[in-house]
Every structure is written in structure tokens, then in C-alpha cells.
Amino acid sequence: LRGLIMAASVTHSSLRSRFLRGAALVAVAVAVAGCAGKSNLTTGSIPKLSKPVGEMNATELRGAAETIGRAYEKNPKDRAVGMNYANVLRMNGRNDQALAVMQQVAINNPNDRTVLAAYGKAQAAAGQLEQALNTILRAQTPDRPDWRLKSAEGAILDQLGRAGDARERYREALDINPNESSVLSNLGMSYLLARDLKTAETYLRNAAAQPGADSSVRQNLALAIGLQGRFQEAETIARQELTAEQAEA
């Protein structure tokens, strides 16, 4: 935040524009991330890491990618290893490679809803939004709809400029799983992308207040507050979730 805020030549309108370009990516990353379920896949074939990948810094993430990558090379058909490898690759910004990994996992598990959801996530991260939407729809079953897939579908629709359809999917997800923090956060981000910042803040505060809210939800709240010019409040929230270096960035 600080680097943008302190630049004297940056007007409020251009600041919002620059934030929103980043927020568009945050919306996909956060929303689609939940579609494969909250619990981490576990199997004896996945190398044990020192900490959850969500808590790793850039150096640790690179190390995790190398470690899980070696396990993937030994057994590329292992579903759990492949999905974990793709996830770590995405967190390292290697979206094209993550997509290639998930393509192979999907080929080996063509009817697995969790795999298809993760494949859709990889497609969205790589910018293949229409393909991602089709994959998510394939994973969904009308008789037993999955709220995570509804939320993921909404995130992709938001990126395609179909905000009304996106919000309908988020509300359908909330009908299935009321007060789910990740869905409330996605709904808030949808309004943020439309520049309805007050409504965005309302949903994001609700999301952050839920017992299951994670750090990304609170970071989104900080973003919405910062966009309204309440920079000190936004920075305070961000610093509770990030290292000083990350908060600066």
C-alpha cells in the first residue's frame, strides 16, 4: 500500500484504478482456491513440509516446489502429489506449469470432481477463463451441488464481466453453506471490482468475522478499506496478517 499511497503524483482515481487491477487477480485467486475443499489432501507419498504452504515466504515456497516436484517426477500419476505440486507452482507464480501438471492429473482422473475443480482453478490462474468455466461446470452435479464450485464459478464469471451472474452463484453457494467466509469474501470482492466500495466492505467485514475466515479474507478487507482512502486503518489490518515487508508491498 505505502508505495502507491506516498507517491505524490498519484491521484485518488488513478490509485483506485491501480488497486482494482490487482484486485481483479485477487478475486480469482481467492475464490477459486476454495473450490477443491478446505482440507489439505494427505497421503504418505507427499513429502512432509516444515509448515503449511500458505504460511511460507518466497524462498520456502521455491523449496517446497522443488521437494514436491521430485515426488511428482517419481510418480506423476499420484493424484494428491500432482494436485499439491500444481498448488505450490501457482503460489510460485508458475501458472503455465501448474496448468500442465493439472492437465495430466485430470487425464488420469477424468471423473473426479475435486480434480476437475482444481483443474479449473489452474485454468483460471493461467488466464483461460472460458475453459475454466466449462471445467467447473463439468465438475458440478445439479442433484448435489457443491458450494465451492458455485463460488468458483462466480469468481470466473466476475472476471468475464458478468457480475450479476457471478453474484447469483455466490448467493446460491451461501444458500448451501450459510455464512461461509470465503463466499462472503468473494461476494465482497465482486462489489469491489464494480467500485461499490461500501457494499464490498460490508460483505468483507462479515466474512472476516466468521470463525473460518483466513488471512486472505482479512487482506481483502484491508484492500477495500484502503481503496476508500482510510489508509492507516488498512495498513493496520494488513500488518496483522503479513510480515512488515509483505505489508509494504
C-alpha positions in Angstrom: 0.0 0.0 0.0 2.6 2.5 1.1 4.5 2.6 -2.3 1.3 3.6 -4.0 -0.1 5.9 -1.4 3.1 8.0 -0.8 3.7 8.9 -4.5 2.6 12.5 -4.7 1.7 12.3 -8.4 -0.9 9.5 -7.9 -4.5 10.8 -7.7 -7.2 9.1 -5.8 -8.9 7.9 -9.1 -5.7 6.5 -10.5 -4.8 4.9 -7.2 -8.2 3.1 -7.2 -7.6 2.1 -10.8 -4.2 0.5 -9.9 -5.6 -1.2 -6.9 -8.5 -2.6 -8.8 -6.3 -4.1 -11.5 -4.6 -6.1 -8.7 -8.0 -6.8 -7.0 -9.2 -8.5 -10.1 -6.5 -11.1 -9.8 -7.1 -11.4 -6.1 -10.7 -12.2 -6.7 -9.9 -15.2 -8.9 -7.1 -16.4 -6.7 -9.1 -16.3 -3.5 -12.4 -17.5 -4.8 -11.3 -20.4 -6.9 -8.8 -21.5 -4.2 -11.7 -22.9 -2.1 -13.3 -25.0 -4.8 -11.4 -28.2 -4.1 -12.3 -28.1 -0.4 -10.8 -26.7 2.7 -8.9 -29.7 3.9 -5.5 -30.4 2.5 -5.0 -33.6 0.6 -2.8 -36.0 2.5 -1.1 -39.2 1.6 2.1 -40.9 2.6 3.6 -40.2 -0.9 3.5 -36.4 -0.3 6.8 -35.1 1.3 6.4 -33.7 4.7 6.9 -29.9 4.7 8.1 -27.7 7.5 4.9 -25.6 7.6 1.7 -25.1 5.6 2.4 -23.6 2.2 0.1 -20.7 3.0 2.5 -19.5 5.7 5.7 -19.8 3.6 7.7 -17.0 2.3 9.0 -16.9 -1.3 12.2 -18.8 -0.6 10.3 -21.5 1.3 7.8 -21.8 -1.5 10.5 -22.4 -4.0 12.0 -25.1 -1.8 8.6 -26.7 -1.4 8.1 -26.7 -5.2 11.4 -28.5 -5.6 10.6 -31.0 -2.9 7.2 -31.9 -4.2 8.4 -31.7 -7.8 10.8 -34.6 -7.1 8.0 -36.7 -5.7 5.9 -35.8 -8.8 8.7 -37.0 -11.1 8.8 -40.3 -9.3 5.0 -40.9 -9.6 3.3 -38.4 -12.0 0.0 -40.4 -11.7 -0.3 -39.8 -8.0 -3.4 -37.7 -7.7 -2.6 -36.0 -4.4 1.0 -35.3 -5.2 0.0 -33.8 -8.6 -2.6 -31.5 -7.0 -0.3 -30.4 -4.3 2.5 -29.8 -6.8 0.2 -27.7 -9.0 -0.9 -25.6 -6.0 2.7 -24.8 -4.9 3.6 -24.0 -8.5 0.7 -21.5 -8.6 1.9 -19.9 -5.4 5.3 -19.5 -7.0 3.7 -17.7 -10.0 4.4 -20.7 -12.3 0.8 -20.8 -13.6 1.5 -22.4 -17.0 3.5 -25.2 -15.4 0.7 -25.7 -12.8 -1.8 -26.0 -15.6 0.3 -28.6 -17.4 0.5 -30.6 -14.2 -3.2 -30.4 -13.6 -3.9 -31.4 -17.2 -2.1 -34.7 -16.6 -3.9 -35.2 -13.3 -7.3 -34.6 -15.0 -6.4 -37.1 -17.8 -5.7 -39.7 -15.1 -8.9 -38.8 -13.1 -11.5 -37.7 -15.6 -14.5 -38.1 -13.4 -13.0 -36.8 -10.1 -14.9 -33.7 -9.0 -12.1 -32.5 -6.8 -9.6 -32.9 -9.6 -11.8 -31.1 -12.1 -12.3 -28.3 -9.7 -8.5 -27.9 -9.2 -8.0 -28.1 -13.0 -10.5 -25.3 -13.4 -8.6 -23.3 -10.8 -5.3 -23.8 -12.7 -7.0 -22.8 -16.0 -8.3 -19.6 -14.4 -4.9 -18.8 -12.9 -3.4 -19.2 -16.4 -6.0 -16.8 -17.8 -8.1 -19.4 -19.6 -11.3 -18.2 -18.1 -13.8 -19.7 -20.6 -12.1 -23.1 -20.4 -12.0 -22.8 -16.6 -15.8 -22.1 -16.5 -16.5 -25.1 -18.7 -14.4 -27.3 -16.5 -16.1 -26.1 -13.3 -19.5 -26.7 -14.8 -18.4 -30.3 -15.7 -17.4 -30.9 -12.1 -20.8 -29.7 -10.8 -23.7 -32.0 -10.3 -27.2 -30.4 -10.3 -28.6 -33.0 -7.9 -25.9 -32.5 -5.3 -24.4 -29.0 -6.0 -21.1 -28.1 -4.3 -21.0 -24.7 -2.8 -17.3 -24.5 -3.5 -17.9 -25.0 -7.2 -20.7 -22.4 -7.2 -18.3 -19.9 -5.6 -15.5 -20.8 -8.1 -18.0 -20.3 -11.0 -18.9 -16.9 -9.6 -15.3 -15.8 -9.4 -14.7 -16.7 -13.1 -17.9 -15.0 -14.1 -16.8 -11.9 -12.3 -13.6 -11.9 -14.4 -15.6 -12.3 -17.6 -17.6 -9.2 -16.7 -20.8 -11.0 -15.8 -21.2 -9.6 -12.3 -24.9 -10.2 -12.0 -24.5 -13.9 -12.8 -21.5 -14.1 -10.5 -23.4 -12.8 -7.5 -26.2 -15.2 -8.2 -23.7 -18.0 -7.9 -22.3 -16.7 -4.7 -25.8 -16.4 -3.2 -26.6 -20.0 -4.3 -23.4 -21.1 -2.6 -24.5 -19.3 0.6 -27.9 -21.0 0.4 -26.0 -24.3 0.6 -23.4 -23.2 3.2 -24.7 -20.0 5.0 -22.1 -17.5 6.4 -19.2 -19.3 4.7 -16.3 -16.7 4.9 -14.7 -17.5 1.6 -18.0 -17.0 -0.3 -18.8 -13.8 1.6 -15.3 -12.6 0.7 -15.8 -13.4 -3.0 -19.1 -11.5 -2.9 -17.4 -8.5 -1.3 -14.7 -8.6 -4.0 -17.3 -8.7 -6.7 -18.7 -5.4 -5.4 -15.2 -4.0 -5.0 -14.4 -4.8 -8.7 -17.6 -2.8 -9.5 -16.3 0.1 -7.4 -19.2 -0.2 -4.9 -16.7 0.0 -2.0 -19.2 0.5 0.9 -21.1 -2.7 0.0 -17.8 -4.5 -0.6 -16.6 -3.5 2.9 -19.9 -4.7 4.5 -19.6 -8.2 3.0 -15.9 -8.4 3.7 -16.3 -7.3 7.4 -19.0 -10.1 7.7 -16.6 -12.5 6.1 -13.7 -11.6 8.4 -16.0 -12.0 11.4 -16.8 -15.7 10.6 -14.9 -18.4 12.6 -13.5 -19.9 9.5 -12.1 -16.7 8.0 -8.4 -17.0 6.9 -5.7 -14.4 6.3 -6.7 -13.8 2.7 -10.2 -12.6 3.7 -8.8 -10.1 6.1 -6.3 -8.9 3.5 -9.2 -8.3 1.1 -10.9 -6.3 3.8 -7.8 -4.2 4.1 -7.8 -3.6 0.4 -11.5 -2.4 0.4 -10.7 0.0 3.3 -7.6 1.3 1.6 -9.5 2.0 -1.6 -11.8 4.3 0.4 -8.8 6.4 1.5 -8.6 5.0 5.1 -5.0 4.1 4.6 -3.9 3.9 8.2 -6.8 1.5 9.1 -6.0 -0.6 6.0 -2.3 -0.8 6.9 -3.1 -1.8 10.5 -5.2 -4.7 9.3 -2.6 -5.8 6.7 0.2 -5.7 9.2 -1.7 -8.2 11.5 -1.8 -10.7 8.6 1.6 -10.1 6.8 5.2 -9.5 7.6 6.3 -5.9 7.5 7.9 -6.5 4.1 4.8 -8.1 2.7 2.6 -5.3 4.1 4.8 -2.7 2.4 4.5 -4.5 -0.9 
